[in-house]
């Protein structure tokens, strides 16, 4: 009787715990999701960058498309540094065929070095990174495998490759490398598409555009001039620079079958079909989105439309701008998010594991959240380390007069933080996640990384014509984490393209090493995993671009782990 | 028309009297005044005597010529009347009354094409002439209807645009213009016209509904929602209002409220198809495929060739990986309406899934072309709205 009583009490208690636990999990989601806490520390850290768009009365499209930002450790001191791309002077009017110039320090690109106390110092001039022309995108990658991160700065008419000398300075090697490109270049991505151990370079181009004086808007009395719709201009193909070694590149877009003209703004890479070769996603403005499937023989096939990742669920195009290509539902297969303009809804494509995608915007709740928003930079990031990749999106409409067209849409917008509810739904937690989510910005670029190495992902945001913001993640959470810094040996040294599975008691997670995604920006290449309540990592599996598989077992969480590629 | 002329003639005389007193001898003025009074009293013989007396001494007196023209009209001597009015405008080209009278006479004779220039000229000289503006607006509306019936929507709209200029406070004209603009997808014009209609005639339910439709065309869903909500309040038993409100709420992603409106519309008009179709689309988007299919099947039992329902049911089959059924349904949808972009798109995706690459490429190309054409159409419409030489390439809703 006594033992029965004991048994029944225990059973009853466990039943209550179960019921209570179930009730708790329902109560916590989705009505009261955990908010984040992002704090603007820009001034405090000594960042004073202001992006110069050089707006004119002619409303040149170039002046509304913004520039990007990079988070990377250029001096290997273990702390992330920040590089900002900047505009240049535009005359009003600017003559056709002009290439704008940075003829004043206010137009310089800027490199901020993070000091040991966590504050930053402007080292642009010493580093030799003041820049040329109207800069747009930035891509970080160690193209010569010397252990120091190099920098590709895309621009209008001319891009620049800076070789990191390893002593805090950079050398412009564009001409020797043959990667200057042409036209209006936007985002760029480093990717070893042929797995030869050297990073190649993909450069998106927006369209065939020049400083023509084209009037768009409403010409009648009381009307206004506005930025032109991209439909007025012809599309342009991406550039693919194959790394031949020895600091030389060859432009092979045509030979590789990747030269289908588009209106490219965002670039991201992932191996969406698990064939061991990195595929390339190009976010196009007002065209079908392009998914370049890597055939594994040095050529690509564009499969955006047939894969189901080209249009929305009604077969409509949208103004694709920012992009990320990561596994949001922890099923091991990279999914796609593409930002666009208000009334279009951000496009989320779930990988169906058979080479096709399902438009999941509505079923995940993104439709209602994003209906009236216009997004640029976007990243999947696990802000609360619960093991599910959330979404950070920076926003603003492209047309500064949009509110006269449509009072329901806003030009300046706050950023958006969306919590991932176990891969099923996204819930908007912006309102409770800090003052920055109540500030109206004309945001464009977004890079993500753990700036203070505290195990929480931070962010840097650029605006079209104004300041940048450094957002420190101070989310109060007991959740565990691990950050993996992969170093390739046979593979490219950055390990870009390496695919990683982290397995804990709460499940598996997957990620791909890359610096490129979002909008014209480059993020920390280190892989960050929130581990939730798991206080141990059962297994880390790495599939290196070389094909080598590596498994590490029983790793401790809450630290940054550097993992070198094994010899076999 | 004859009464209008008499009324106009008397008005003319009274309004011009101060001028006549200055510019004509006092005896002439007296005679013209006497003639006008006689006309008002129906004493046409006496009026004619007075006017002939004036014309004997001053054969080019345009006032007398015009008044005598009015007398001839009242005497049914239209040929002479026309000659007299024409002489009056020859003698004084900026004499609004004679142009008006000539125009009215032409109208009476069924010569609308001759009447319109005279009435326009009269109003150009004196925009306050209600006899001319009423007649001109009436004529322009008639001509607009004729043009619309002949399929010439552009001309019809242009005629109503002119009528609207002459009668900005006429709610019927505003409404007719809005309706034609709506038909031509000229959303901004339609919105302005319906808003003006509602200013002039508050609680005009049809104008509210039409304004909502125009806002929908402009993708201004919140504005559309407000109009349809007012319409539903005014006409709570009209199923079409609930359906339209539901469509707007669905576009605003307020799916639960949208569902309630569609369900209300179905209660009010159970035999309809549209609300079932829209309910099905909501279920399809949230991937409640069985519920969606049920709604689409109801539509198809009532309208077996409903292209939208066939296509949507095809999408359901596609999502359920029943590719053979999907192909059949989507092809039937295209047979019903080959401009249905969504059907081509999903047929293309379905062909991809079953390895029919060439057919897939073909369908996806058609879908892409149709989408491009629709975008071009939207931009063309915007250019028309901006008028000649205007451009509006910055459509924010790419």
Interface residues (C-beta under 8 A of the other chain):
Chain A: X214 X215 X216 X217 X218 X219 X220 X226 X227 X228 X229 X230 X231 X232 X285 X286 X288 X305 X306 X307 X308 X311 X313 X314 X315 X316 X317 X318 X319 X341 X342 X343 X344 X356 X362 X363 X367 X368 X371 X397 X398 X399 X402 X405 X406 X408 X409
Chain B: X219 X220 X221 X222 X223 X252 X253 X254 X255 X285 X286 X287 X341 X342 X344 X345 X346 X348 X349 X352 X353 X360 X361 X364 X367 X368 X371 X375 X376 X379 X386 X387 X389 X390 X391 X392 X393 X394 X395 X396 X397 X398
